[in-house]
Each structure stands twice: as structure tokens, then as C-alpha cells.
């Protein structure tokens, strides 16, 4: 029986990794045998990346698994590799497309010469290699239909965002390692179930608006980036830039940041400084990706040259454009003391205003396809008076998604929820959405209906 090519490639990768680590244990750095074994490992990883944007190497139970292929551990070298991983507390290594030979050298050296669980900590700073994050990634992967898993992930991310804000405020720089770990988890979730995670961004609390806004812009930026084919390390850089876009506001006085009324010209001038302050904070933060200070500086600039900082006329990069759309969308749909939440169609009208010159309309159209006029997980009142939760957008007519009707017009719960495609004619007419509603008014958690049959 022939061995499938994927299995052969996984076996080859395991053998090359074990050989490179063994060589680094026996010989000094820079020795020709070490260099050759690392180069052979890189060549094998490159072959894997021809069909996949990343490759995961980890321990599942008592097996070494590469991708989804379990590796035979009969050879002593494989058993030794697993023991080494366990000794160092390594649960998973993920290598993204674009990895450099120097990064692989550092990985091999750290595993070969490390003597404890802290030995691989510096590997968290490698742009294309992630080490030791099996727990959260497997949790997301195994529970891609479980909204409660995503809710916990989201809540944890909001807490981390608060810590980042605090460290930037008190120490002058956010904790880049904590931010990267959080964005890694969110990026993995976006890849596994983008709809479920995007639905969570609709949950708002004024008490922690600043932190939820940071997380939401990160998620919405990565969601858009995935839609245009960005993944791997670059996707996480987009997510980090979205997360940090407003970090300069730590230097804005709270009485201005949370003022319930309109800002004076002087107050608005102070507020606008957050773009420059944010870029400066991120530029002096070690291990912060280059995109982050750029997006912090540019995210209030528009494609037609309007916005601020004033007198800046730059060709906006893609990360800035995506984060700018996410920023406006999330800010306008948020209920705050000084601003009502606007429905999605009103927000999209803002994104399309000024004859479509402020925002790239190609990206805006993609954004509409991503979130829909009525995003999944939102509750709505139909023209019949019935209350429903949006299950799925309908691309040909974003105003008529698939919904699950939960309450009759008199607010009584239906005996059995009813799934309806609003674009279809039913009993001689098609239902339509009248307006969004607040789920708290009805004591319903709409997200619990996503991915579950009626």
C-alpha cells in the first residue's frame, strides 16, 4: 500500500525537526552540520507551505501530530523529540508561511539547549513561529460551533485589553507579548468561525466601551483581512494594529474622552492628538509590529485627504483602510451616554457618503458582505410584529436575511422557533424586517441560537 504524499511529508518534517534539534545539541552554533540540518528543515517546511499557510506540530495525547497526521513514534528520535517538548512545556509549534531561516535557527537552538519551561519564552517574539499555545487553539478548533467558547475567548480578550490600556497609561507602553498572545487566539477563532466571533462584537457595555472597542476593531479588521486573502503572521499584524489603533487616547483627559455633550474646538484639538500620541507610544514599544504605529497615526485619515492629523496626504495602506472602516462601524453602532446606537443601514450610509470618496467603496462593499445589513446574532422586529434573531445573511438581498422567529407579535414565545428565509414568499407575501431591537428588552440571548437547529 502506498503512503499518501501528505503523510510522507509530515514524516519527513518530523524527522528533519528531530535531526536539527539533535544536531544543535551535539555541535556548536554555526557548525556546518547544524546549518545543513536547519536548512533541510526549512526546505521541508517550505514544501508544506505550498499547500497550507501554516503547519502545526504538537502533542495530542501520547502522539506527535503534524497538521492532522499522527507520526509513528517507534523510532527513538521521535520519542526523544516528544520528551524534549514535554520537558520544555511545549504543547504546539505553529510555523507560518514566510518563515525565515534565522527564525528556524532560533527555534531549534531554544529547543535543543533549553533547560526548563521558561527557555522558549523568547520565541514568542518570532513573527512567523508560535510556541506553546495548544490549549486555546485546540479549544477553539474543537468547539467551532460552540458560541459559549467564543464568548469566553471574547471576554478574556476584553480583560487583556484593559490590562494593555493600564500598562500604556502607567508605564508608557502596552505589554506587546500579552497583546500578541491575545491576538493570536482571536486570529485562530476568526479562521475557525468568523461569523460566531463577529456576532460577539455586537454585545456592548458602556462600562467597558473603550476595551470592547479595542477588541471589536481588531476582530472586524481581521475579519475583513481574511476576506481579501490575508492570513498567517500578516493577519495577526492587522489584528494587532486594529487592537492598538486608539491607544493614544490614554493621554486624553477622561473629562474629554467621556464628555456627554459636544466637544468644544479646543477639546477636539486635544482629542485629535491621540493619533500622533498613539504612534509615538507604539514606536517605542519593543516587539510591536510596524503596522501598529502606522494605523494608529492614520486611522482618522480618509482616502480623499480629509480627516486628521491635518495636512497629511498619504496613500493609506490596506490595514489603515480596514481598521478605519471597522472603527467607524463599531463606534456608531455602540450605545453610549453621549450617543445612541445607529442601525447598520445608517452606518453604511456614512461609510458611503461624500460620493464614496472618503472610504474605498470596494472595501465597503466587501464589509457589507461580511457583516450584512442585519448581522448574524442581532435581534429584529419583523413587519408582522414578530421578534426574531438573524441567523444568516443573504448576499443577493442583504435586507432580507434568514431569521429564527422566537416570539409572536404579542410577545408570547412560540412553541417551536420558526426558521424563515425572508427573501422567500410565504403565504402569498414575504416578511421583512421593521427594525433592530434590544435583546435585553426580551430577556433573550440571541447568540445561543447561532449554529443550533430550531
N, C-alpha and C positions, 0 to 999 in steps of 0.2 A: 504494500500500500504506500503510495507517495505521500510525502509530508507537505501540507499546504504551505505556499510561499510565506504567508503571514507568520505561521508557526516557526518556519526556518529562520525568518528574520528576527523574531523575538528571541529564539535560542541564541542566535549569533550576537544580538545585543547584550544578552545576559553574560555570555562568555567573554565578550570584549570588555564589559564593565568589570567583571571579576578579575580578568587579566591585568587591566590597567591599575586597579587598586592593589593587586598583589605585587605588581612591579614597583609601584610607588612605595610599598612597604620595604622592599628589598634594596632599592637603589636611591641615590640622592636625587633631588630635583634637578632637572636638566639633563640627566643621564640619557644617552641615545635610546636605550630600551624603554624608558619611561615615555619619552617623546613619541616614539613609534607606536606604543600601545595606546596612548591618548589619541593620536591621530587616527588610528584604526577605529577607535570607539566613535570619534566624531564622524567618520565616514559612514559607519553603520547607522548612527542617529540620523544623518542626512538622508539615507535611503528610506528610513521610516517616515521622515517628514515629507517625502514625496507624495504620500497618500493621507497624511494626517498632520494637522497643525501643531500637535503636541504628542508626546509619548509619556505615559505614566509607568513608573517602576515602583512596585510596592509589595508589602507582605499582607496577604489576606489569609487569615487562619494560620495554617502551617505551610502555606505555599508562597513561593515567589511568583508574582504575576506581572507580566509586561503587557500593557494595554489590557486586553481581556484574555491573554494567553497564559495559562499556568506553565511554569518552567519545571522540567524534571530536576529534582534536587539530589539525584543519585550520585552525581559527581561530587567529590569532596569540595571542589572550588565553589559550587553553588551553595552547599551547606555552610561553608565559611563566609560567603557573602551575606547570607541571611543572618548568621550570628553577629557579623560586624554591624549590620543595620540595627539589630536589636540592642546591641551594646551601646550604640550611639543614640538610641531613641528615634531612629529614622523609621517612619511608617510609610512614607511615599516620597519619591522624587519625580517631579514633573519637569520635562525638558521641552521648551517651546521652540518652534521653528525660528531660525535666525540665530541660534545659539553660537557663540564664538568659541574657538579652541581654547582661549585663555580661561573662559568660564568653566569649561570641562576640566581643564587642568586644576583649577581651584577646587572643584567638586571632588575629584579623585584624591587630591592631596589631603583635603579635610577628612574624608572617609578613611583614608589609609593611615593617617598619623593622629587622628583624634583619639582622645583617651577618656571621653565622657560625653554626657548629653549636651553640654554647652559647646562642644568642639565645633559643631556645624552651624552655630548661630550666625557667623559672618556670611554664610551662604544665602541668608535672607536678603542680601543686598545685590545678588546677581540678577540682572534684568531678565534672563531667559531660563532661569532654573529656580524651582521652588522645592523646598525640602521640609518634610515632616508635617504636612497639613492633611493627612489622610482623614482625620475624624470628621471635620466639617464638610470636606468634599464628598466623602462617601455618604454622609448623612443626606446631603442634597441630592446626590445621584440616585440613591436608593429610594428616596421619597419625593420624586419629582412631581407626583400628583398630590402630595400631602401639603395643603396650604398652611397647616399649623407649623410645619418645619420651616417654611419660608417666613412665617410670622416671627418665629423665634430668631431666625437669622436677621431679619429686618430690625427687630427690637434691639438685638445685640449691636447692630451697626449704628443705631441712633445713640446708644450709650457710648460707643467708641468715639463718635463724632463729638459728643460733649466733652470727652477727655481731650480730644485734639484741640478743641476750642480753648479749653482751660490751659493746656500747655502752651499754646500760642500766645495766650493773654499774659501768663505769668513768667514764661521763660523766653518769649520772643520767637519761638519756633514750635511747630507741631511735631509730634512724635511720628516720624516718617515710617518707622518699622511697624507701629501699630496700625497706621493708615494703610500700609501696603497689605498687611495680613487681612484687614477687613475688606479691602477692595478685591483681593484675590478670591475671598469667599463669595462676594457679590457677583464677580465676573463668572465664577463657576455656576452660580444659580441662574444668571442670565442665560448662560449657554444651555442649561438643563431645561428650564421652563420660564421663558421670558415673560409670558402672559401672566403667570401667577405672581411673579415678583413686581411687575409693573402695576398690577392691581393693588398691591400693598401701598404703593406710593400715594394712593388716593386717601389713605387714612391720615387724618390730620389732628393735631392737638396744638392749640395756641401756646400752651405752656412750654413746649419744646420745639416751636416752629423753626427756629434757627438750625437746630440739629437735624430735624426731619428734612428740611430743605436741602441741607448739605448731602444727605444720603439720597434723596429723591433725584437731585440733579445728577449725581453720579450714576444712579441706575438708569435714568432716562437717557443720559449721554451714551452709556454703554449699549443700551437697547437700540438706539439709532445706529451706533457704530457697527454693531453686529449685522444690521440690516444692509449696510453697504460693504460687507465682506471683511470687516476688521475683526481679528481675533488674537489669541495668544497674548504675548507681552504688550503689544501695542494697544490692545483692548483695555488692559489694566492701566496703562498710562492715560488713556482717555478717561477711565473711571476715576483715577487719582486727580486728574485735572478738574473734573466735574465736582468732586468732593471738596476740593480746596478753593473753588472759584471765588468764594466770598470771605476767605479767611482774613482779609484786610479789615473787615468790619470789627475785629477785636479791638481796634484802635478808635472806633467811633463811639462817642459817649452814649450811654444807654438812653438818656433822655431824648436823643435824636433818633437813635435806632428804633425805639419803641413809641415814638410820639404818635398819639391817636389822631391828630389833625394834620393838615398840610404843612410841609416844611417851609420855613422862610428861605429866601435866596441864600442867606448866609449859612443856614443849616444844611441846605442842599449842597452847597460848595464843600462843606466839611464831609458830608456823606460820600460825595464823589471821589474823595481821596482814597477810598478803600481799594480801588483798583491798583493804584500805584503802591500803596502800603502792602497789599497782598502780594504783589510781585516781588517786592523787596524782602518780605518775610520768607517767601518760598525760595528765593535765590540763595539765601544764606542758610537754608535748611539742608543739611547733608542728606544725600541719597534721594532727594526729591527729583522726579523726572523733569526734563527740560520743558515739557509741555505745560506743566503746572503753573509756573510763573507767567508764561505767555498767555494762557487762558485767563488767569486772574487779572492780568493787565488789560486784556482785550474784550472781556465778555460783555461789556456795555457799548462796544463799538458796533456799528451796523455796516452792512455791505455797501450802502450808498454814501458812507463817510460821515453819517450823523452819529450821535452818541457821545460818550466820553471815555477816556480823557480827551479834552478838546485839542484841536489842531493836530491830531494823529490821523494820518491817512494811510492805512495799512491794508494789504491784501490779507484778509482774515484766513487763518488756516482752518482745516476741517474741524479740528477739536473745538476751536472757539465757536464756529458756526453751530455745531451740535449742542454745545453747552449753553450758548445764548438762547437757542430755541427752548431747551429744557428749563432754563432759568425763568424765562417769561411765562411759560406754560404753568410751571409749578407755583410760581408766586401768585398768578392771577386766579388759580383755582382754589387757593388757600383761604379759609375763613379766619380773619384776624380782627382785633379790636378796631382797627382803623380802616379795614377794607372787607367788603363782602366777597364771598367766593363767586366767581363768574362761571357760567356754564361753558362747556368746551367750544360750542359754536361761536360764542363771543370772543373767546381767547384766540381761536383760529382767525377770526376777522382781524384781530390786532396783528397777528403774525403775517397777514396778507395785505396790510394797509400800505399806504403810500405807493400804490400801484405795484406792490410786490417788490419794491426795491430795497427795503431795509433788511429782509431776510431772503436767503437763497430759496426761491419757491420750489425748486426741485427737491430740496431737503425738507421743506414744509409739507409737500405732498407725501413724501415718504413718512414723515412724522404722523400725518393723519392716518395713513395705512397702519402704522404701528399702534397708536392709541385709540383710533376711532373717534367719531364724534361723541359717542357714548361708550366710554372704555369698559372693558370687562370688569365685573365686580361692582359697578355702580348700580344704585337703585334708582328706579324711574317710576313715574306715574304715567299710565297709558291714557289715550283719549277716552277709553272706556271707564276710567276711574280706577282700574285695577293697578295693584302695585307689583312690580317685577324687578328681578335682578338681571343685568345684562350678562349673557354667557359668552357671546362670540360676535365679533364684528362681521359685517357683510360687505366685502370690498366694493361691489358694484353700486351699493346704496348705503353709505355709512350712517344715514339717518334711520335705517330700518335693520337693526341687528337681530340676532337670536336672543330671546329672553326667556326667563322662567317666571311665570306668574305665581306669586305666593299668596296674595291677599285679594279678595273680591273688592268691588267698588265700595262696599260698606265696611271694609277693613277686616272682615272675618277671614281667617285662614282657610284656604282651600283644603279639602280632604286629601287631595293629591296635587302637588305642584304640577303645573302645566307648562311644558316647553313649547314655545311658539316661534316660528320664523316670521318676523314682522313684514318681510318682503313678499310673503305669500298671501293670496286671497283666502279668507276663511269665512264661511257662511255668507258669501256674497260681498264681503268687504275686507280690507286689510286694516288691522290695528296699527296704530302709530304711537310714538312717544310724545306725551304732552310736555313733561318737564322732569328734570332730575329731582330727587327727594333725599332728605337726610335719613339714613337708616336708623339713627338713634331715636327718631320720632316713632318708629315702629318696633323698636327692641329686637331688630334682626341683624345678624352678622352676615352680610351678603357674600363675603368671601368663602364661607363654608359651603356654598353651593357650586363653586367653581370646580370642575373636574369630577363632580359627583352626579350620578344619574338621578333623574326626577323620581 
